[in-house]
Amino acid sequence: MVPERDPVKGTRVQMMMTCLCDAFFDDAAHAAWMCLQRAGREVVCPDGQTCCGQAAYTAGDWPAFRQVVRHVSRVFADPAPIVVASGSCAAALFHEAPMAFEGEPDLPAIQALARRTWELTDFLVNGLGMDRWGGRLDARIAIHNACHTRGTPTIGAVRTLLKSIDGVELAEVPDSDICCGFGGVFSVSHPHISTGMGRDKVANVLSVSPDCIVSADMSCLMHQRGIAEHQGQSYPVRHIAQVLRDANRGLA
């Protein structure tokens, strides 16, 4: 599922904010920026970036998906690594895009794009070799493993970094690998099924009494929080970058 990555050279990285962070979760994108700087990277955010195209892909509109990915390839033409504040958006570029471009004349360019694309925690742990994250955060954390990160190093990287923070306790969620029902356009095209799945997920997460629910994907957490709040339940969600940033506060 994950292509062999180009070796990380130099300190310059390009950050893809994602359209969801741009529209709803700007603090998560800013936290990702700060985490990369903390890791010694020179972070640039190219103008003109829009979307990874995943919605078109999951809707079956591959021509539209290819159009969006070609735009991404142009905007992120710099050979520096591309770090994405979302596991699902990263997977759309490094896994789904090469499949959708089979038989297309620009497949080599898209394969090159895929080899330079990383989800944030995957980049920190497997690109930079970090196995510890400084700081402290007294919190009981439940991790949501987004479906799009299955088969990728993100799930392990998130756990590696969280377990290394002083004060963090990981709460193991029952049936943690079951989908929450968001699934991109699935939640729009099949709202009743999606909501039912989301209710089951929320119940499982809240059964372990976490202080916060953390994921590398705000899309899933947005879906779950909406369902929980509709039921009158508190559901404090955090992007993994926000947790890493907050753990680092107070460090020199």
C-alpha positions as CSV (number, residue, x, y, z in Angstrom):
1,M,0.0,0.0,0.0
2,V,2.9,2.4,0.8
3,P,5.5,3.0,-1.9
4,E,9.2,2.9,-1.2
5,R,9.9,6.5,-0.1
6,D,12.6,8.7,-1.5
7,P,15.3,9.2,1.2
8,V,14.8,12.4,3.3
9,K,17.5,14.8,2.3
10,G,18.1,18.3,3.7
11,T,15.8,20.0,6.1
12,R,13.3,21.6,3.7
13,V,9.7,20.1,3.7
14,Q,6.5,21.1,2.0
15,M,3.4,21.0,4.1
16,M,0.0,20.2,2.7
17,M,-2.6,21.7,5.0
18,T,-5.6,19.7,3.7
19,C,-8.9,21.3,2.8
20,L,-10.6,20.2,6.0
21,C,-8.0,21.8,8.2
22,D,-8.2,24.9,6.0
23,A,-12.0,25.1,6.4
24,F,-12.6,23.9,10.0
25,F,-9.4,22.9,11.9
26,D,-6.8,25.6,11.3
27,D,-5.3,25.0,14.7
28,A,-4.5,21.4,13.8
29,A,-2.6,22.6,10.7
30,H,-0.7,25.2,12.7
31,A,0.2,22.5,15.3
32,A,1.5,20.3,12.5
33,W,3.6,23.2,11.3
34,M,5.0,23.7,14.8
35,C,5.8,20.0,15.2
36,L,7.8,20.0,12.0
37,Q,9.7,23.1,13.1
38,R,10.4,21.4,16.4
39,A,11.8,18.5,14.5
40,G,14.3,20.9,12.9
41,R,12.6,21.2,9.5
42,E,12.3,24.3,7.3
43,V,8.6,24.3,6.5
44,V,7.1,25.9,3.4
45,C,3.4,25.9,2.5
46,P,3.0,26.3,-1.3
47,D,0.4,28.7,-2.5
48,G,-2.3,27.3,-4.7
49,Q,-2.8,24.1,-2.8
50,T,-6.4,22.9,-2.7
51,C,-7.5,19.3,-2.1
52,C,-6.0,15.8,-2.5
53,G,-9.0,14.7,-4.5
54,Q,-10.0,11.8,-2.3
55,A,-13.7,12.7,-2.4
56,A,-13.8,12.4,-6.2
57,Y,-11.9,9.1,-5.9
58,T,-14.3,7.5,-3.3
59,A,-17.2,8.8,-5.4
60,G,-15.9,6.9,-8.4
61,D,-15.1,10.0,-10.5
62,W,-11.6,9.1,-11.4
63,P,-11.3,11.7,-14.2
64,A,-12.0,14.4,-11.7
65,F,-9.6,12.8,-9.2
66,R,-6.8,12.8,-11.8
67,Q,-7.5,16.4,-12.5
68,V,-7.1,17.3,-8.9
69,V,-4.0,15.2,-8.4
70,R,-2.4,16.8,-11.5
71,H,-2.9,20.2,-9.8
72,V,-1.3,18.8,-6.6
73,S,1.7,17.6,-8.6
74,R,2.2,21.1,-10.1
75,V,1.8,22.9,-6.9
76,F,4.2,20.6,-5.0
77,A,6.7,20.3,-7.9
78,D,9.6,21.1,-5.4
79,P,11.4,17.7,-4.9
80,A,11.4,18.2,-1.1
81,P,9.2,15.8,1.0
82,I,5.5,16.6,1.2
83,V,4.1,16.2,4.7
84,V,0.4,16.0,5.1
85,A,-1.7,16.7,8.2
86,S,-4.0,13.8,7.5
87,G,-3.5,10.1,7.1
88,S,-6.3,9.7,4.6
89,C,-5.2,12.6,2.4
90,A,-1.6,11.3,2.4
91,A,-2.9,7.8,1.4
92,A,-4.9,9.3,-1.4
93,L,-1.7,10.6,-2.9
94,F,0.7,7.8,-2.2
95,H,-1.6,4.9,-2.7
96,E,-4.8,5.8,-4.7
97,A,-3.3,8.2,-7.1
98,P,-0.8,5.8,-8.7
99,M,-3.6,3.3,-9.2
100,A,-5.9,5.9,-10.8
101,F,-3.1,6.9,-13.2
102,E,-2.4,3.5,-14.6
103,G,-2.2,3.8,-18.3
104,E,-1.9,7.6,-18.2
105,P,1.2,9.2,-19.8
106,D,2.0,11.2,-16.6
107,L,2.0,8.1,-14.4
108,P,5.8,8.4,-13.7
109,A,5.3,12.0,-12.3
110,I,2.5,10.8,-10.1
111,Q,4.6,7.9,-8.8
112,A,7.3,10.4,-8.0
113,L,4.8,12.5,-6.1
114,A,3.7,9.4,-4.2
115,R,7.3,8.6,-3.1
116,R,7.7,12.1,-1.6
117,T,4.4,12.1,0.3
118,W,4.2,11.3,4.0
119,E,1.6,11.6,6.8
120,L,3.0,13.8,9.6
121,T,3.7,11.1,12.3
122,D,5.0,8.6,9.7
123,F,7.4,11.3,8.6
124,L,8.6,12.1,12.1
125,V,9.1,8.4,13.1
126,N,10.0,6.7,9.9
127,G,11.4,9.6,7.8
128,L,13.4,11.3,10.5
129,G,13.9,8.3,12.9
130,M,12.3,9.9,15.9
131,D,11.1,7.4,18.5
132,R,10.6,9.9,21.4
133,W,8.8,13.2,21.7
134,G,9.7,15.5,24.5
135,G,7.5,17.1,27.1
136,R,4.6,16.1,29.3
137,L,0.9,15.8,29.0
138,D,-1.3,14.3,31.8
139,A,-4.1,12.8,29.8
140,R,-5.8,9.5,29.2
141,I,-6.0,9.2,25.4
142,A,-8.1,7.0,23.2
143,I,-6.7,6.6,19.7
144,H,-9.0,6.4,16.6
145,N,-7.3,4.4,13.9
146,A,-8.8,5.8,10.7
147,C,-9.6,3.2,8.0
148,H,-7.4,5.0,5.5
149,T,-4.3,4.5,7.6
150,R,-4.7,0.7,7.8
151,G,-1.7,-0.9,6.1
152,T,0.4,2.3,6.5
153,P,3.0,3.1,9.2
154,T,0.8,5.9,10.6
155,I,-1.0,3.8,13.2
156,G,2.3,2.6,14.7
157,A,3.9,6.0,14.5
158,V,1.0,7.7,16.4
159,R,1.3,5.1,19.2
160,T,5.1,5.4,19.3
161,L,5.0,9.1,19.8
162,L,2.1,9.2,22.3
163,K,3.6,6.4,24.4
164,S,6.9,8.4,24.7
165,I,5.2,11.4,26.2
166,D,5.4,11.6,30.0
167,G,2.0,11.5,31.6
168,V,0.1,10.0,28.7
169,E,-2.0,6.9,29.3
170,L,-3.4,5.1,26.3
171,A,-6.9,3.8,26.7
172,E,-7.5,0.8,24.5
173,V,-10.8,1.1,22.7
174,P,-12.9,-2.1,22.0
175,D,-13.1,-3.0,18.4
176,S,-10.8,-0.2,17.5
177,D,-10.3,-1.3,13.9
178,I,-14.1,-1.0,13.1
179,C,-14.9,2.0,10.8
180,C,-16.7,5.0,12.4
181,G,-18.8,5.4,9.3
182,F,-17.4,8.7,7.9
183,G,-15.8,7.3,4.8
184,G,-15.6,10.5,2.8
185,V,-18.7,10.6,0.6
186,F,-20.1,7.5,2.2
187,S,-21.5,9.6,5.1
188,V,-23.4,11.7,2.5
189,S,-24.6,8.9,0.2
190,H,-25.5,6.5,3.1
191,P,-26.3,8.8,6.0
192,H,-28.4,6.3,8.1
193,I,-25.8,3.5,7.8
194,S,-23.0,6.0,8.5
195,T,-24.7,7.4,11.6
196,G,-25.4,3.9,13.0
197,M,-21.7,3.0,12.6
198,G,-20.7,6.3,14.2
199,R,-22.9,5.7,17.2
200,D,-21.3,2.3,17.8
201,K,-17.9,3.9,17.5
202,V,-18.7,6.7,19.9
203,A,-20.1,4.2,22.5
204,N,-17.0,2.1,22.3
205,V,-14.7,5.1,22.7
206,L,-16.6,6.6,25.6
207,S,-16.7,3.2,27.3
208,V,-13.0,3.7,28.2
209,S,-13.5,7.2,29.7
210,P,-10.8,9.1,27.8
211,D,-9.8,12.7,28.5
212,C,-9.5,13.1,24.7
213,I,-9.9,11.2,21.5
214,V,-6.9,11.5,19.1
215,S,-6.4,10.7,15.5
216,A,-4.3,11.6,12.5
217,D,-7.5,12.4,10.7
218,M,-9.8,15.2,11.7
219,S,-12.5,14.0,9.3
220,C,-13.3,10.9,11.3
221,L,-13.2,12.9,14.6
222,M,-15.5,15.6,13.1
223,H,-18.0,12.9,12.2
224,Q,-17.8,11.2,15.7
225,R,-18.0,14.5,17.6
226,G,-21.1,15.5,15.7
227,I,-22.9,12.3,16.5
228,A,-21.8,12.5,20.2
229,E,-22.9,16.1,20.6
230,H,-26.3,15.3,18.9
231,Q,-26.7,12.7,21.7
232,G,-25.8,15.3,24.3
233,Q,-22.4,13.7,25.1
234,S,-19.1,15.5,25.4
235,Y,-16.5,14.2,22.9
236,P,-13.2,16.1,23.2
237,V,-11.2,15.5,20.0
238,R,-7.6,16.4,19.2
239,H,-5.5,16.0,16.1
240,I,-2.2,14.2,16.9
241,A,-0.3,17.3,16.0
242,Q,-2.2,19.3,18.7
243,V,-1.2,16.7,21.3
244,L,2.4,16.7,20.3
245,R,2.5,20.5,20.3
246,D,0.8,20.8,23.7
247,A,3.2,18.3,25.2
248,N,6.1,20.4,24.1
249,R,4.9,23.6,25.6
250,G,7.2,24.8,28.3
251,L,10.2,23.2,26.8
252,A,13.1,25.4,25.7
